[in-house]
Amino acid sequence: MGVASGVYKQVAYKSEGANYGVAPAAAAAQSMRRVSSSLSLAKDTYQSGEIRPDFQVADFRHGLRKVGGSISGELSAKTYADFIAAALKKDFVAGVTVTGASITVGGTAGAWTITRAAGSFLTDGVKIGDVVRLTAGAFNAANLNKNIQVTGLTATVLTGVVLNGSALTAEGPIASAAVTVIGKKTMIPQAGHTDKSFAIEHWHPDVPASELFTGCKVSKITFTLPATGMATVAVEFTGRDATPGSAQYFTNPTPVTVTGTMAAVNGVVKVGTATGGTITSASIEISAAQSSEPGIGSNVAEQVATGRVIVTGQITAKFDSTALRDAFYNETEVSAYMAFTADNSANSDFIAFSMGRLKINGADKDDGEKILIQTIPYQALLNTAGGATVATDLTTIAIQDSVA
């Protein structure tokens, strides 16, 4: 028997489908990239309270079994999509495509325009915050298949910013053109919420030893987006039980994703009127509470109750404007749209976050012989102005993944 080493440890997972807490068939599991995975079994414990003539404790028992811990890693497209969808209670759905349009490209840097001669971007389902590409039509090469985040939208005019900062070329009208919302999107839905659980295996081939954690539901996801270093994600789980073994359970999982790792310096961000040049870091925390009640006759939780999905976070920003401070002072709501890419190419993989309605909860500032930095915590709220045929999504947060 060997000694376990972290670099040999393999992490794989699979949805349990409708059978909460039951290990699914071993086929078609997915291997995970990670920085760390800390899932482990815990138990409630009970110490005897008897008072005895010998002054000693004569019994100690184990109680309810449960799984806790997290999988953390560097943010990349597709890698964490299943867990993101589980937290938001909605599967990823392919983005819409506008086809057969007559399109004219114009505008200036930071406010490029894509204008259609007929039809409606709104009724087609395009939203502010979506990342789109011109995917068909006889466009100039500088315009075709380039990531553009939508920053403004009317029925016929889409205003956007190119994620890698490059320019578009004015041209058009271009016939038989297509505008595609790239990849897939998920959001907290109005109805039809999913309730997914996963089986997650830690396999240590150097021991050998397996730990299969079942009934794992996402309880929190935190995205951390610093000005320097890699963007990171941490997924916390609440689980039902663990089964040990000496053989690997998920024997032939799908290989890990190969998408590029993201750094927050690649992409665009806008909170209210503050943009990437001002914002120095951001975080997004999605809390999807899970709770259970113990019952007699069983040492595992047979049912888990799902709570509300709550989205909070924090940004830090240079104090070069009073806009964010005043939004806090005056209790003024703002929006936040962020998109981060794996590299600086025009059609890079990306993940985009859209929050149409935020309330800022503070505006503390540091001090010293330096640029002063504000710390801006926020609470995201249901965007009641959103909807099917308007410019924004009817949700608290929408997430778009180019490869999901």
N, C-alpha and C positions, 0 to 999 in steps of 0.2 A: 504494500500500500504506500502511495506517495503522499506528498504534502501539497495541498491545494495552492495554486498560484493564480492571481487575478487575471493574468494574460491568457491563461488556458480556459478560464471560466467562460461558458457560453450561455447566453440568455435567449430564449425563444418564447413566443406566445401564440395563442390562438383564441378566438372568440368561443365562448361556451354556447352560443346560440340561445335557445329557449330553456336550457337546462342549467339553471344557476347552481354553481358549486360542484358540477359533475364534470370530470375531465373529458374533453372532447376526443374524438378519434385523433390518432397521432399524425395523420397525414395533413399536409398543407399548412403547417405552422410557419411562422415567420421569425427568422433570426433578427436580433436587435443589435444595432450599434449603440454604444453607451460610453459614458465616462465612468459611471458606477451604477450598480443595482444593489439596493440594501434590503430587499424584501426578506422578511423572516417571520417565523411563527412565534407568537407570544401566547401566554396563558394567564388568566386570572389565578391568583393563589389565595389560599385561606389558611391562616394559622389558628390552631386550636386556642380557645380562650379559657380552657378549664384551669381552675386553681387547684393545684395538687399538693399533697403533703411534702413531695420531694422538691417543690419550687421550680419544676422544669416543664418544658413544652414537649408533649408526647405525640403530637400529630400535626401534620401539615399536608394540605391537599392541593391538587391542581384542579382548576375549574374551566371556564369557557375558553376554547381555543379561538384564535383569530390571527389574521395576517396583517402586517403593516409594513411600511417602507416606501421607497421611491426608486424610480429609474431616472437618472439624470444624464444629460448628454449635450452635445453641441447641435444647434438648430440646423436642420436640413429638410428639404422638401421630401414629402412622402413618409419619412422615417417614423414620425409620431402621429401620422394622420388618423390612424384607428383610435388612438387614445384621445385626440382632440375631438373627434366626432362623438366619442362616448361621453366626454365631459359636457359637450353642448347639447347632447340628446338628439342628434340628427346626423344621419349619414351624409358624407360628401356627395354632392350632385354636380354633374357636368355643367359648366358655364354655358350661357346662351350664345348663339351665333346669329348675327344679322347677315343675311345673304341677299344677293341680287340688288344691292344698293348702288346708287350713284353718289360717289363720295368726293368731296373737295377738301384738301388739306391746306391749312393756313395757320395764322397766328404767329406768336413769337416764343422765345425760350421761356419755359415755365408756364406757358399758357397756349399750348398748341391746340388748334381746333380741327375737329373732324366733322364736317357738315354733310348731311344727307339731303338729297333733293326731295325725297318723299318718305312717308312712313314715320315711325316714332321709336326712338331709343327707349323711351319710357315704357311703352306697351310691350316692347320686345324683351324687357326685363334687365336691361343694363342699369347699374347703380353707381353712384359716387363711391369711390374707394376700390371699385373693381380694377383689375389690371387687364387690359385688352391689347390685342394686336390686329393690325390690318393683315389678314391672312390670305386674301385672294383679290385679284384685280391687277391691271397693268401698271402698278405703282413704281415709282423710282425706288431703287434699292435702299435708299436712306429711310424709306417709310415702311417697307414691307417687313412683317414679322419682328417688330420692335416692341418691347414692353412699354406700355403707356398706362399710367394710373389715372383714372378718371377723377378730376377735381371739381368739375362742374357739369351740369347736364340739363338740357331741355329736350323737347321732343325731337328736334332736328340738329342740335349742336352739342357735341361732346367736347369738353375742354379737358386737357390733360397735361401731365408732365412725364417726360421720358425718364425711366428709372435710372439709366446709366448716364443721364445728362447730355446725351448727344442731340443733335438738331434734326428736325424734320424738314423736308423740302416742300415748299408750296407747289401744289399742282391740282389739276382736276378741272371739271368733274371726271372721275374715273368710273366707267360703267362696270356692272357685274362684280362689284366689290363686296368683300366680306369683312366684318368686324367681329372678333371672337373674344369672349371672356375666357381666358386661358385656364386650363386645368379644371378643378372642381372647387365648390364652395360648400361650407356648412355654416349654420347659425343656430342660435337658440330659437326653436320654432314656436308658433302659436298653438299648435296642436300636433298630435301624432308623435309625441316624444318617445325616443328609444330608451331602453334600460339595459345596457350591455355589460356583461362581465367577461373576464378573461381567465384562462389558465396560463400561468407563466412558469417556465422551468429555469432553474439554475442547474447547469450540468457541469460537473467538475471531472473531466476525463482523467486527470492526473491522480485522483484518489483511488478508484472512481466512485462518484456519488452523485445522486440526483435529488433535487428538492422540487416537487411540483406543487405550486401554490394555486389553489382553486378559489373560485368565487371572488376574483379580484376586480373591484370596481374603482374607477377613477374618482378620487375625492378632491383633488386639486391639481391644476397645472399652472406653473409659473414660468413665464418667458422673461428673460433678463437680457437687455439690449444695451450694452455699454458703448461708450464712444471709442474705446480701445479694447481689443481682444475679441474673442468669438462670442456670438450670440448663443445663449444657452436656454435649455428647457429642462424642467424638473417635473416629473409626473408622480404624484403621490397616490397610493392605493390603499383601500380597505378590503381585506379578503376574509374568506371563510375558514380555510384549513390548509394544511401542508401534508404531502405524502412523501416520505423518503424512499429512496431506492438505490440499487447499485448499478442499474442500467439506465441509459438515456431514454426518456419517454418520447420526446419529439425527435425521432431518429434521423429524419431527412428534411429539416426545415428549409424553406426558401432562403437563399443567401441574403445577406444584409443589403440594404439599399446602397446605391453608388452615387447618389446626388451630392453636390458640393456643400460643404459647410459654410454657414452664413456668418458674416461680420456686419454689425450694424452700420459701419461706415459705407457699405454698399446698399444704396436704395434711397428712399425718400420718407420723410415723416413730417406731419403737420398737425399741431394741436392748437385749436383756435386759429390765431394768426401767426403763431410761432412755428418756425420751420427748422429744418435740419441744421442750418448754420447757427441757430440759437440753442437748440435742445442738445444737451450733453449726455443724457442717458434716459432710458425708459424701461418700465417693467409693466407686465400685464399678469394679473393673477385671476384665474377662473376657479372658483370654489364650487364644487358639486357635492354637497354634503351627503354622506351616507350614514345611516344609523341602524342599529339592531337591538333587539331585546332578548336576553337569555330566557330559556325555558327549561323546566325540569324534565329530566329524562334524556337530555341531549347535551353534549359538551361542545356543540358548534351552533352557530346562528342559522336557523332554517330560512329566515327571511331577512332582507335588508330594505329599509325604507329610504327612498330618494328625496332629498330636500331641494330647495330652490337653487338655481344657478346664479351665483353672485360674482360680478366682475369688478375688480378694483385694481389699483396700480399706482404708479408714481412716475413722474418725470422730473429731471433736473434740467434747468435752463439758465443761460446767462441772463443777468439782470440788465438787459439792454432795452427793455420796453416795460411799460406798466400794464400791458394787456392781460397777462396771466394773473398778476397780482390783483388787478381790478376785477377780473372775473371771480376771484375769491371774495374780495371785499363786497361786491354787489350781488353775489349769488347768481351770476350770469352763467348760463349753460353754454358749453362749447362742444365741438366735435373733434375727433382724432382719427387720422388715417395714416397708416404706416405700411410700407412695403420694403422687404429686405431681400437681397439677391445673393446667389452663390458666387458670382463673379461680376465683372464689369462689362460683359458682353451684352449686346442688344437684346438677345432672347434668352438670357440666363434663367435658370430655375429660380423661383421666388416663393415667399409666403407673405401674404398681405392681411392686415388687420383693419377692420372698419368698425368704429364706434361712433354712432351718429349723435349721441347725447351724453355728455359728461358733466358732472358737477364737481368743481374743484373744492378741496377741503382744507387747504392751507397754502401759505406762500412764504415760508421762512427763508431767510437769506443768511449766508455765512458772512465772514468778514476777514480782512487781512490784506496784505500787499499783493493782490491778485485780482483777476476778474471775479466779481461776486456772482455766486451761483444761488438760484432759488430752488427750493425743494417743493414740488407741487404734487401732493397726493390727490387722487381723484376716485370717484365712484361712477361707474358706468350705469346708465339707466335705460329702460325700454324706450326706444325711439318711436314714440307714438305718432310722429309725423310721417313715418315711413309707410310703405305699402307696395302693392303689386304694380301699380302704374304711376308711381311717383319716383323721385330721384334717389331715395335712400331706402334701406332695408328696414322692415318692421321687426326689429330685434334689438337686443342689447349689444351684441358683438357678432360680426360675421368674419369668417376666416377663409381665405382663398389659398389653395396650394396648387402649384403649377403641375405637379406630378401625381397628386392623390388619386 
